[in-house]
Amino acid sequence: MNDVNPLGDDLLPWLLLAMGGALAIGTAVALVRPPDRRDEGDLTRPPLARSLVMIAIGALAAVWGLASLAS
């Protein structure tokens, strides 16, 4: 049997890049363009400070994953 890993030996950096990018981009899109239709009790737009912190954390994780893949 062939012991080749189809996901590569660097799965964790790829996951870090994907999750960090999704967190940063998703939060930025929600901040820039909030949904038109909201349920009762929903905020009109996301809190700015929390959104900026989440964008920074996601961007840091994505850069870390990218740097790990490059090295």
N, C-alpha and C positions, 0 to 999 in steps of 0.2 A: 504494500500500500504506500502511496506517495504521501509524504508528510508536509506538503506545501500548504501554507496558510493563505487562503485566498484574500484575506483582509490585510495581509502584510504584517511585518513585525512591529510596525509603528501605529497600531490601532488607536492607542490612547491620544496621541497628538492629533490624529484626524478627528476623533470625537470632540476633543477640546476646541479645535478650530470650528467645527460645525455648531456645537452648542453655544460657544461664545459669540459667533457671528449671528446666530439666530436670536440670541438674547439682545444683542446690540441693535440689530436691524429691526427686529420686531418691536422693540420698545420705542425706537425712533419713529417708526411709521405710526404707531399708536399715538405718539405725542404730536406729530405733525398733522395727522389726519384722523381724528377720533371718529368713531362710528356715528352714522346719522341717526340710527334708531337705537334707543336705550330702553332698558327695563326700569321699572320703578326702583328707586334706591341707588341707581348707578350715578357715578359722577359725570359731569358734563365733559371733563377732560382729565387725563391722568395727572397726579401731583407732579409738579415740575422737578422738585429736588430728588424725589425717589426715582423718577425716570432718568434723570441725568446720572445718578449713581449706578443704576442698572446698565445704562449704556456704557459707562466707563468700565464696569466690571466685565461686561461682555466683550468689549473691545480689547481689554487686557488679556482675557482668556484666549481670544482669537489670535492675537499677536504672539502670545506664548506658544500656542499650538503651531503656528506658522514657523516660528523660530526653531521649535523642536524638530519640525520636519526638514528645515533647511540645514540643520547641523548634522 
